[in-house]
Amino acid sequence: MLVSVDPTSGEEIARWDELTPAELEDALAASHRAFEAWRRTSFEIRQGLLRRVATNLRDGAEALARLMATEMGKPVAEGRAEVEKCAWVCEHYAEHGEADLASVDVATEARRSFVAHRPLGPVLAVMPWNFPLWQVFRFAAPAVMAGNTALLKHASNVTGCALEIERLFATAGAPPGLFTTLRLGSRRVGAVIDDRRVAAVTLTGSTPAGKAVAERAGRALKKTVLELGGSDPYVVLEDADVELAARVGAVSRLINSGQSCIAAKRFVVVAARRAELEERLVAQMASVAMGDPRHEDTRLGPQARHDLRDDLHRQVTTSLAAGARCLLGGELPEGPGAFYPATVLGGVGPGMAAYDEELFGPVAAVIPVADEGQALAVANDTVFGLGAAIFSRDQERAAALALEHLEAGCCFVNDFVRSDPRLPFGGVKESGWGRELGAWGIREFTNVKTIWVA
């Protein structure tokens, strides 16, 4: 049984039965049949479908934003922006996908030799609840444009969103089986990965979940793309515009109520600017209204589930017990809902949960360091390597430091880390492997095929 609960009130919204074994078999068979036909369609047909899906997204933006607010607590203003970003990624691949997959001639002694990209088959996506539309579309748009079909195993608490995505494709004219939501619990994912008709797997989620999927897919010799956790450092150098760093950092830290793999989490600041950063960051974080995500003025909604909120509070309290200073927030609010206030911890260091673990909520950890060299070392002192940002008035030097020293897949100078359909997105170390988005993302789930003509 899949259950959706409103994190604002704690009340159950809906529940769905899981697919029976027979229903799952029908879904896998339909996806494979659809692939055999879809792989032979023209790029023009695929472009038309994605553009119609983009139209459906925009037409349903208000209802979709409210559904996300109800199922996982996303403020409606952010929900509308998420819907628009999904429409953008559909249109991006409709416009650029054919060129991204164009064959490339390579000079050899053959009469002609070239490299082509051909689809693999049904791609299973195991997706999280925090961006219930965007995480799906950033995989589905390029996968479908490349000629694959899509199988979605979404987080159980956003089953309503998962079914809506399937409906968006169906009403846009997608053939049966092209995009299928699999109503399954996590314990049944392994059997789907094993199925011979499933060609590849992509997962966005926790590092333990990624390791489990990678192990299962590896035994079946199936391609995977994994976008896992992150503990993004925001490095504030001595010559930084501290007001900018605090403002941008607070926005990043509070996006999606702090529940983002690429949110600013560790503010690594040189000692000379620590006091100023703490003061400005506290002011920025304190100005954010917390409340019902369906209200237009809410910028900080509840955490998606009570257990996640409680684990976040454990990380805060144990960090304080280990010597961190609470500069803002840090206390569980009274009343219903999985709310957690904007929180800033100062004096964070090794051995504290706020230093060693990912903080998946609206908690900023300020880590003071002596100088630039120590700042870069601390930034890299994590098992994660998804995103990183560096703040300095010397933009070229900061870019060089990011290029040569920061161990992350996405590095930003004087701005917050984000995903963009035009650029590759993904991490290193325990943040996963492979890339989504850009030309690199659409090629991940293709057969890079060499053709030699003597």
N, C-alpha and C positions, 0 to 999 in steps of 0.2 A: 504494500500500500504506500502510495506517495502522498504526502501531506504538505499543504502550503499554509503557513501561519503568518498573520499580520504582525510584524515585529513592533508596531506602534502600540497595539493593544494586547497582544498575546493571544488573540482569538483565531480559531481555525477558519480558514477561508474556503478551502475545498480539499477533496481527496480523490485520488484516482487509483484504480486497480492497475497493477503491473501487467504487462503483456504476458499472456500465456505462452508456453513453449510453441504452440502451433501458430499463434499470432506473430511471434518473433520470427519464426521460420518464414511465414508469408512476407514479412517486411524485408528480410534479407534477400529473399528470392526476387521480390519486386525491385529492390535497389539494383541488383545485378542485371535484371532484364532491362531496366531503364538505362543502365550504363552502356550496354551493348548497342542501344540505339543512339543515346546522347553523344557518345564518343565520335559518331559519324556525322553529327550535325555541323553546320557551318558556323563560323564565328558570328556571322550576322544574326543567326537565330539565337545564339547564346547572349549576344549583346542586347537584343530585344527583350529577352526575359529579364535580365538584370535591370534594365531601365524601367520595366513595368513594376518590378519589385520595389525599386526606389520610389516610384510614384505611390505605390501602396503604403510604403512606410510613412511618407509625408502626409498622405491623406488620413492615416490613422495615428498620427503623432500624439495627439492629446490622450486618446484612450490607452496607447501603449505606455506613455509616461505615467499615467495613473495606475496602470497594472503593475509596473515596476515599483512604484511607491508603496502599493499595497502588499506585494509579495516579498520585497526585500528592503523596503525603507528608503529608496533613493528619492531625494527631493525632486519635485516635478520639473523644476527648471533644468536640472541636470538630466532628467529623463528625456526631455524634449531635445536637448543637445545630443544625447546619445542616439536617438532616433535619426537625427539629421546626419550624424557621422556614419551611421549604417547606410543611409541613402547615398552618401558621398562615396563610400567604398564600392558600392555596387556600380555607380556611374564611372568611377575611376577605372575599374577593370573592364567595363563595357567599352571604354574609350582606348585603353592602353593594353589590354590583355593580349590581343592578337599580335601586336608588335613585340611584347615581352616574350612571346613564345615563337617568334619567327625563326626559321631555320638559318643556320650560319654556315657558309661555305668555308672550308679550311684547305689551304693549298698543300697538296701531297703529290706523290708520283702517280696517283690514280687519275683517271680521266675526270672524275668529280668525286669529292668527298665532302660530306656535310654532316652537321649535327642538328637533330630535330628534337622536339619535345612532344611526347605523346602521353595521354592520360593513363593512370594506373588502374582505376576502378573505384568501387565504393570506398569512401574514406570515413572512418569512424571518428567523431569528435566527442571528447569527454570534456564538458565545459562547466565552469563555476557559476556561482550565483551573483557575483559582485557587479559585473556588467552583463546582464542576462541577454541583451541583444547584441551589443558590440562584439563580445568575445566570439559569438557564433558567426556573425557576418564577416568578420575579418578572416575567418577560415573559409566560410561557405562561398563568398563571392569569387575569390580566385580559384577555388577547387572546381566550382561549376563552370566557370569561364574556361578552364583548362580541359573540360570534357569529362570530369569525374562526376559521380553522384555523392550525396551527403547523407550520413547517418548521424543523428544527434542524440547522445545520451547526456541530458542536461542535469544540473543539480536538482534534487527532488523538490526543494522549496520554491523553485521557479518553474514548475511544470506548466503553469498557465502561460508563461512567456514562451516556453518551448513549443507549445501547441499553436500559439499565435504565429510564430515564425513559420511553421509548416503551412499554416493557412495563408500567410502572405505569399509564399511561393505558389501554392495551388491556385489562388485567385489570380495570380499573374500569368497563369497558363503553363506552369511547369507540368510535365508529364508525370503520371503516377510513378512513385518510386524515386523521383529525382532528389527530393528532399524529404527525409522521414525522421520524425521524432520517435525515439524508442523509449517508451515508458518502462524504465528499468531501474532497480536499485543498484548500488555500486557492486554488490557481490556477484552480479551477473555479467559484468563487463568483460571479465576474462574469457568467458565462452564466446562472446561476440568477436573479440580479438582473434581467437583461435579459428574462427570460421574461415574456410578457404576463400569465400567470396569477398571478404573484407581485405582490401589491398594495402591499407596504411592507416595509421592512427595519429591523431593530434590531441594533445591534452593541455589545458591551461588549469593550473591549480597548485596545490601544495607540493613541496619537494617529495614527501613520502608517497603521495599519489603518483607523481611522475616516475619515481623509481619502480613502483609496482607495475605500472603500465609498460615502462621500458623493458622490464624483465620479461613480462609476458609476451610482448611483441618481439623481443629479441629471440625468444625460443622459437617463435614462428617465422623469424627472419623477415619481419615487416618493418617498413620505414616508419619512423616516428618524428614528430616535431613536438617539443616540450617547452612550454613557457611556464616557469614555476615561480617560486617565491622571490622576494627581493627585500633588501634592507638598504635602500638607496641613500648614499651619503650626499649631503649638500655641503661642499667645502667652501668656507668663507675665508678668503685670504686677507692679509693686512690691508691691501689697497682696494678692497671691495667697496661697492656702494651698499652699505649695510641696510639702509632703508629698503632698497630694492630686494636684497636677499631675504629680508624678513617678510616683505609683502608677497613675493613670489613663493617663498617657502611655505608660508601659511596657506596660500591658495592650494598648493600641491598637497600639503599635509591633510587638508580637509576635503579634497575632492572625494565624492562618493562616501561622505562621512568618515573619511580616513581609510576606507576599505579598498585599497588599490595596491597592486604589486609594485607600481612605479611611483608611489607617493614619496615625498620627502620624509625620511624617517630619522636619520642621524645627521644633526647639524654639527659639522666638525669645524670649529672656529678657532683661529689663532688667538692667543691670550689677550693681545692688545685690543681686540674688538669684541671680546666675549660679553662684557657688561652691556654694551650698546645693542648687540644682537639679542640678548635675552630680553632687554627692556622692549625693544621694538617687536620682537616675535610674540611676546606675551600680549602686547596691545593689539596686534593683528588677530591673534587667536581668540582673545576675549571679546572681540567685536562681533563674533559670528553668532547668529541666533540659532538656538536649538529648539526643535519642535516637530509637529506633525509634518511629515514630508509632503503631504497633499496641500499644504498651505503655501502660497506663492512666495512668502518672505522667508521661508525656512531654508537655511543653507546647511544645517547639520541635523540630519535625521537620526533615527535609531540605528544601532548595529543590526545586522540581518537576523541574528539569533541570540537568545539569552546566553547560551553556552559560550558563544564567541565573546560576548560582552564580559562575561565573568572571567574568562581566561585573560582578556586584556587587562582587567583590573588586578588580577594576580601578578601580571608582569609589572604593573605600576607599583603595587604595594611591596613586592619583594625588592624592587630596585630602590625604593625609599628606605627600606630596612637595611640595605647594603650601603647606604650613604648618599644616594642622590637627593637633590633638593626639589621640592614641589613648588614651582613658580606660579602654577595656574592649574585649577581643576583637581583631578585626582580622586574625587569622591563619587560614590554611586548616588545618583539622584533618587529621590523618593517617587513613588507612583508606578503605574504600569508601563510596560514597554521596555525594550532593550537599549535604553539610552545611555550614552556615556559622554561626559562633557569634554570640550576642548581642553587639552592638558599639555603643560610644558614641564619637563623635568630638566633641571640643571645639574652640573657636576657629575654627569654620567661617565662611567668608566668600565674597563674590563671586569668580568665577573658578575655584572648586573644584567638582568633580563633585557633591560632597555638597550644595552650595548650588544649583547650576544645573540638575541633573538629578533625575529621580525615582529614589529608592532603593527598589527593589522587593525588599526582604529585611530581615532583622532588624538594621538599622543606623540609629541615631538620630543626627542632626546637631544639635548645640547651637550656636546663633548668638547671640552676645552683642550687645546694642544699648544705646544710651545711655539712652533714655527711651521713654515710651509712643508718642510720635509716630513715632520711628524704628522701633519694633516693628511698628506697623501698616503702615508703608511697606515694610519687609522682608517682612512676611507676604504682601503683594500683589506682591512683586518676583519673579514667576514667570509662566510662560506658562499655568500650570494654574489652575483655579478650581473644584475639586470640593468639598472640605470644608475646614473650619477650626474651630479651637476657641480659646477665650479664657478665661483663669483670673484671677479677681479675687474678692475678698470682697464687692465691691459688685455684686451680680448685675444690678440694673437698669441700672446704667451700662455694665456689660460687654455686656448685651444691646443697648443703644443703639449701642455701638461696633461690635458685630458687624453690626447692621442697616445702619448708615450707611457703614462703612469697609471691612469685609472683603469682598473680591471672590471669593465662593464661592457655590455653590448650596445648601450645607448648613452652617449655623454652629451650634455648640454652646457653651454656657457651663458651665464647670466639669464637663465630661463629655466622653467621646470620641465622635467622629462615627460614626454607624451608619445603616443603612437600616431603615425601619419600614413595614409594609404600609399604615399609616394616613396616611403623610406622603409628599409628593412627593420624589423623589430624582433628582439630576442636577446638572450643572455648567454653568459658563460658560467663556469663553475656549477654550483648547485641551483642556479637559475635556469638550467636547461640547455637545450641545443636545438639547432635548426633556426629558421627565420620565417616570420610571417610578413606579409605586406611587401609592397614594391615589386619589382621584377623578380627579386630573389624569392619572395613568398609564393608567387604563382608557379614557380618552377619546382618547388619542393615536392609536390605530389605529381610529378611527371617522370616518365622514362626518358632519360637523356640518351637518345638513340643515335649511334653512329651509322651512317650509310656510306659505303665505299663502292664506287662504280669503276671497274677496271677498263 
